[in-house]
């Protein structure tokens, strides 16, 4: 569960970092 949340947050950060 925690791992999935971490991956989702990581993808969100990458999406925001890459315009």
mmCIF file of the N, C-alpha and C atoms, coordinates in Angstrom:
data_MODEL
# 
_entry.id   MODEL 
# 
loop_
_atom_site.group_PDB 
_atom_site.id 
_atom_site.type_symbol 
_atom_site.label_atom_id 
_atom_site.label_alt_id 
_atom_site.label_comp_id 
_atom_site.label_asym_id 
_atom_site.label_entity_id 
_atom_site.label_seq_id 
_atom_site.pdbx_PDB_ins_code 
_atom_site.Cartn_x 
_atom_site.Cartn_y 
_atom_site.Cartn_z 
_atom_site.occupancy 
_atom_site.B_iso_or_equiv 
_atom_site.pdbx_formal_charge 
_atom_site.auth_seq_id 
_atom_site.auth_comp_id 
_atom_site.auth_asym_id 
_atom_site.auth_atom_id 
_atom_site.pdbx_PDB_model_num 
ATOM 1  N N  . UNK A 1 1  ? 0.850 -1.200 0.000   1.00 0.00 ? 1  UNK A N  1 
ATOM 2  C CA . UNK A 1 1  ? 0.000 0.000  0.000   1.00 0.00 ? 1  UNK A CA 1 
ATOM 3  C C  . UNK A 1 1  ? 0.879 1.241  0.000   1.00 0.00 ? 1  UNK A C  1 
ATOM 4  N N  . UNK A 1 2  ? 1.805 1.322  0.972   1.00 0.00 ? 2  UNK A N  1 
ATOM 5  C CA . UNK A 1 2  ? 2.673 2.503  1.070   1.00 0.00 ? 2  UNK A CA 1 
ATOM 6  C C  . UNK A 1 2  ? 3.520 2.633  -0.192  1.00 0.00 ? 2  UNK A C  1 
ATOM 7  N N  . UNK A 1 3  ? 3.986 1.486  -0.711  1.00 0.00 ? 3  UNK A N  1 
ATOM 8  C CA . UNK A 1 3  ? 4.823 1.521  -1.913  1.00 0.00 ? 3  UNK A CA 1 
ATOM 9  C C  . UNK A 1 3  ? 4.047 2.088  -3.095  1.00 0.00 ? 3  UNK A C  1 
ATOM 10 N N  . UNK A 1 4  ? 2.785 1.689  -3.213  1.00 0.00 ? 4  UNK A N  1 
ATOM 11 C CA . UNK A 1 4  ? 1.943 2.176  -4.316  1.00 0.00 ? 4  UNK A CA 1 
ATOM 12 C C  . UNK A 1 4  ? 1.753 3.679  -4.202  1.00 0.00 ? 4  UNK A C  1 
ATOM 13 N N  . UNK A 1 5  ? 1.495 4.152  -2.988  1.00 0.00 ? 5  UNK A N  1 
ATOM 14 C CA . UNK A 1 5  ? 1.306 5.591  -2.769  1.00 0.00 ? 5  UNK A CA 1 
ATOM 15 C C  . UNK A 1 5  ? 2.584 6.344  -3.134  1.00 0.00 ? 5  UNK A C  1 
ATOM 16 N N  . UNK A 1 6  ? 3.724 5.765  -2.762  1.00 0.00 ? 6  UNK A N  1 
ATOM 17 C CA . UNK A 1 6  ? 5.005 6.412  -3.065  1.00 0.00 ? 6  UNK A CA 1 
ATOM 18 C C  . UNK A 1 6  ? 5.210 6.515  -4.569  1.00 0.00 ? 6  UNK A C  1 
ATOM 19 N N  . UNK A 1 7  ? 4.883 5.450  -5.290  1.00 0.00 ? 7  UNK A N  1 
ATOM 20 C CA . UNK A 1 7  ? 5.043 5.452  -6.748  1.00 0.00 ? 7  UNK A CA 1 
ATOM 21 C C  . UNK A 1 7  ? 4.118 6.483  -7.378  1.00 0.00 ? 7  UNK A C  1 
ATOM 22 N N  . UNK A 1 8  ? 2.872 6.536  -6.897  1.00 0.00 ? 8  UNK A N  1 
ATOM 23 C CA . UNK A 1 8  ? 1.922 7.506  -7.447  1.00 0.00 ? 8  UNK A CA 1 
ATOM 24 C C  . UNK A 1 8  ? 2.407 8.924  -7.190  1.00 0.00 ? 8  UNK A C  1 
ATOM 25 N N  . UNK A 1 9  ? 2.894 9.187  -5.995  1.00 0.00 ? 9  UNK A N  1 
ATOM 26 C CA . UNK A 1 9  ? 3.403 10.526 -5.658  1.00 0.00 ? 9  UNK A CA 1 
ATOM 27 C C  . UNK A 1 9  ? 4.617 10.834 -6.522  1.00 0.00 ? 9  UNK A C  1 
ATOM 28 N N  . UNK A 1 10 ? 5.470 9.857  -6.744  1.00 0.00 ? 10 UNK A N  1 
ATOM 29 C CA . UNK A 1 10 ? 6.660 10.055 -7.566  1.00 0.00 ? 10 UNK A CA 1 
ATOM 30 C C  . UNK A 1 10 ? 6.268 10.411 -8.993  1.00 0.00 ? 10 UNK A C  1 
ATOM 31 N N  . UNK A 1 11 ? 5.266 9.702  -9.533  1.00 0.00 ? 11 UNK A N  1 
ATOM 32 C CA . UNK A 1 11 ? 4.810 10.001 -10.888 1.00 0.00 ? 11 UNK A CA 1 
ATOM 33 C C  . UNK A 1 11 ? 4.224 11.399 -10.950 1.00 0.00 ? 11 UNK A C  1 
ATOM 34 N N  . UNK A 1 12 ? 3.499 11.803 -9.913  1.00 0.00 ? 12 UNK A N  1 
ATOM 35 C CA . UNK A 1 12 ? 2.899 13.138 -9.888  1.00 0.00 ? 12 UNK A CA 1 
ATOM 36 C C  . UNK A 1 12 ? 3.985 14.209 -9.881  1.00 0.00 ? 12 UNK A C  1 
ATOM 37 N N  . UNK A 1 13 ? 5.022 13.994 -9.073  1.00 0.00 ? 13 UNK A N  1 
ATOM 38 C CA . UNK A 1 13 ? 6.124 14.961 -9.001  1.00 0.00 ? 13 UNK A CA 1 
ATOM 39 C C  . UNK A 1 13 ? 6.827 15.066 -10.349 1.00 0.00 ? 13 UNK A C  1 
ATOM 40 N N  . UNK A 1 14 ? 7.064 13.925 -10.982 1.00 0.00 ? 14 UNK A N  1 
ATOM 41 C CA . UNK A 1 14 ? 7.742 13.926 -12.287 1.00 0.00 ? 14 UNK A CA 1 
ATOM 42 C C  . UNK A 1 14 ? 6.881 14.639 -13.320 1.00 0.00 ? 14 UNK A C  1 
ATOM 43 N N  . UNK A 1 15 ? 5.574 14.397 -13.286 1.00 0.00 ? 15 UNK A N  1 
ATOM 44 C CA . UNK A 1 15 ? 4.666 15.033 -14.244 1.00 0.00 ? 15 UNK A CA 1 
ATOM 45 C C  . UNK A 1 15 ? 4.670 16.545 -14.052 1.00 0.00 ? 15 UNK A C  1 
ATOM 46 N N  . UNK A 1 16 ? 4.721 16.982 -12.800 1.00 0.00 ? 16 UNK A N  1 
ATOM 47 C CA . UNK A 1 16 ? 4.722 18.425 -12.523 1.00 0.00 ? 16 UNK A CA 1 
ATOM 48 C C  . UNK A 1 16 ? 6.070 19.037 -12.878 1.00 0.00 ? 16 UNK A C  1 
ATOM 49 N N  . UNK A 1 17 ? 7.143 18.281 -12.671 1.00 0.00 ? 17 UNK A N  1 
ATOM 50 C CA . UNK A 1 17 ? 8.488 18.797 -12.934 1.00 0.00 ? 17 UNK A CA 1 
ATOM 51 C C  . UNK A 1 17 ? 8.725 18.921 -14.444 1.00 0.00 ? 17 UNK A C  1 
ATOM 52 N N  . UNK A 1 18 ? 8.110 18.034 -15.223 1.00 0.00 ? 18 UNK A N  1 
ATOM 53 C CA . UNK A 1 18 ? 8.291 18.079 -16.676 1.00 0.00 ? 18 UNK A CA 1 
ATOM 54 C C  . UNK A 1 18 ? 7.085 18.757 -17.325 1.00 0.00 ? 18 UNK A C  1 
ATOM 55 N N  . UNK A 1 19 ? 7.247 20.001 -17.725 1.00 0.00 ? 19 UNK A N  1 
ATOM 56 C CA . UNK A 1 19 ? 6.142 20.758 -18.331 1.00 0.00 ? 19 UNK A CA 1 
ATOM 57 C C  . UNK A 1 19 ? 5.770 20.234 -19.718 1.00 0.00 ? 19 UNK A C  1 
# 
